[in-house]
Each structure stands twice: as structure tokens, then as C-alpha cells.
Amino acid sequence: MKNLIIISLLFLFSCAKDGKNIYVEGRVINPVTGEGIPNITLDLRKHVPDPGGSGSDSKTVKTVLSDQNGYFTIAHNGSLLNSYIIHMSNSNGIGYHVAGWKDASGTSIGGYNLDVDKGQYMNVSYELVPYGNIRYNFENVN
């Protein structure tokens, strides 16, 4: 009986209020040109205990892809006991330098990963700069 009460309380406190308590809208952009970057895979991950006992690990709970203009939306029913991050997992084979996450005012709020504020609407941008190629042509004039 005592275990049933404890399990019931844990279930009650781990459920989300108001349905979608994680809601993040944003855009993946090239900060040099201001253009959106399409087809970037972003994962919403929750922290879980590491089975090896070396700290914590993360588990992907939702994956989204940025659209043709770089926009994305992540909405998820989270639990009150877990913390969440957004992580770029795939850039379609194109090399990018990560400039980081910024809020709507342009203030830097994260590097490679973004800590999600549960229960609040977040409007963010993720800035990526594509790697350039340099070609040198040397001509020997002797």
C-alpha cells in the first residue's frame, strides 16, 4: 500500500501541466548573410542517469528538421523532474562552425547545446557559419 502511494505521487509530479510545457520556436541562420539554413536536424534530449554510473547521459525524445527558410518548432510534454537540452545532431554533411544560440534580443544564451526553460515560450536562433575552402595555386616562374 505504501509503495502504491509513493508511485502515485511520483506519477503525479512527473506529468506535465497544461499539455505542452516545452515550446521552442526558432531559426537556424548564417549570421554573416542572415539567411536561414534548411535541413538541420535538432534533437530535444532529456538528461537521464548513466547506466555505467559515471554521471548523466541524454536520451532523444523528439527530433525536428529546419524548413527551407531555417525555421523550426519543438513542442513536447516534459516531466517536472527532468532537464532538457536542444542539440544539433546532423548538418547533412556540410561543415559548420557553431556560433551558438541566441535569444530574441540577440544575447548569447548557449554554445553547442541549449538548456530548455520548461513552462516558458522560447524564441531562439542557432547560428552556424559554413566552412570555406581555400585553394592555393602556386606557379614556379623560374
C-alpha positions in Angstrom: 0.0 0.0 0.0 2.8 2.4 0.9 4.6 1.7 -2.4 1.3 2.4 -4.3 1.1 5.8 -2.7 4.7 6.6 -3.5 4.3 5.5 -7.1 1.1 7.6 -7.4 2.9 10.7 -6.1 5.8 10.2 -8.4 3.4 9.9 -11.4 1.5 13.0 -10.3 4.7 15.1 -10.1 6.2 13.8 -13.3 3.3 14.7 -15.5 3.3 17.9 -17.4 0.9 20.7 -16.7 -1.0 22.5 -19.4 -0.1 19.9 -22.0 3.0 21.3 -23.8 5.3 22.7 -21.2 8.2 22.7 -23.6 7.7 25.1 -26.6 10.7 26.4 -28.5 10.4 28.3 -31.8 13.5 29.4 -33.7 15.5 29.7 -36.8 18.9 28.2 -37.8 20.8 31.0 -39.6 24.0 32.0 -41.1 24.9 35.2 -39.1 27.1 36.5 -41.9 24.4 36.5 -44.6 21.3 36.5 -42.4 19.8 33.6 -44.5 18.1 30.6 -43.0 19.8 27.2 -43.2 17.5 24.4 -44.3 17.5 20.7 -43.3 19.4 21.0 -40.0 18.4 18.2 -37.6 17.8 19.3 -34.0 17.1 16.9 -31.1 15.3 17.6 -27.9 17.1 15.5 -25.3 16.3 14.8 -21.7 19.0 14.1 -19.1 18.9 10.5 -17.7 21.2 8.7 -15.3 24.1 7.0 -17.0 23.8 3.2 -16.6 27.6 3.0 -16.2 27.4 5.2 -13.1 29.7 7.9 -14.5 27.2 10.8 -14.2 24.4 11.5 -16.6 23.6 10.8 -20.2 20.9 12.1 -22.5 18.1 10.4 -24.4 16.5 11.9 -27.6 12.7 12.4 -27.0 11.9 14.4 -30.2 13.7 15.3 -33.4 12.8 18.1 -35.8 14.2 19.4 -39.1 14.6 23.1 -40.0 12.4 24.0 -43.0 13.6 25.7 -46.3 13.9 29.1 -44.5 15.6 27.6 -41.4 12.6 27.8 -39.1 11.8 25.0 -36.6 9.3 24.4 -33.7 9.7 22.0 -30.9 6.8 21.2 -28.6 6.8 18.4 -26.1 5.2 17.3 -22.9 8.1 17.2 -20.5 8.3 15.9 -17.0 8.9 18.1 -14.0 11.8 16.0 -12.7 13.9 16.1 -15.9 16.0 18.7 -17.5 16.2 19.1 -21.3 18.6 20.4 -23.9 18.4 21.0 -27.7 21.3 19.6 -29.6 22.2 19.7 -33.3 22.6 16.1 -34.4 23.1 16.4 -38.2 24.0 19.1 -40.7 23.6 17.0 -43.9 27.3 16.5 -44.4 28.0 20.3 -44.6 30.7 21.5 -42.3 29.7 24.3 -40.0 31.3 26.3 -37.3 28.9 26.7 -34.4 28.5 30.4 -33.4 25.9 29.4 -30.7 22.4 30.0 -29.5 20.9 33.5 -29.1 17.6 34.7 -27.7 15.2 37.1 -29.5 17.2 40.2 -28.4 20.5 38.8 -29.8 22.1 37.9 -26.5 24.2 34.7 -26.4 22.5 32.0 -24.3 24.4 28.9 -25.2 27.1 27.3 -27.3 26.6 23.9 -28.9 23.6 22.9 -26.7 20.7 25.0 -25.5 19.2 24.4 -22.0 15.4 24.5 -22.3 13.3 26.6 -19.9 10.3 24.4 -19.1 7.0 26.1 -18.9 8.1 29.1 -20.9 7.9 30.0 -24.6 11.4 30.3 -26.0 12.2 32.2 -29.3 15.8 31.5 -30.2 18.2 31.4 -33.2 21.0 29.0 -33.8 23.9 30.5 -35.7 26.1 28.3 -37.9 28.8 29.6 -40.3 29.7 27.2 -43.2 33.3 26.2 -43.5 35.1 27.8 -46.5 37.6 26.2 -48.8 40.8 27.8 -49.7 42.7 26.9 -52.8 46.3 28.0 -53.4 47.7 27.9 -56.9 51.5 28.3 -57.0 53.3 28.9 -60.2 57.0 28.5 -60.4 58.3 31.3 -62.7 62.0 30.1 -62.7 
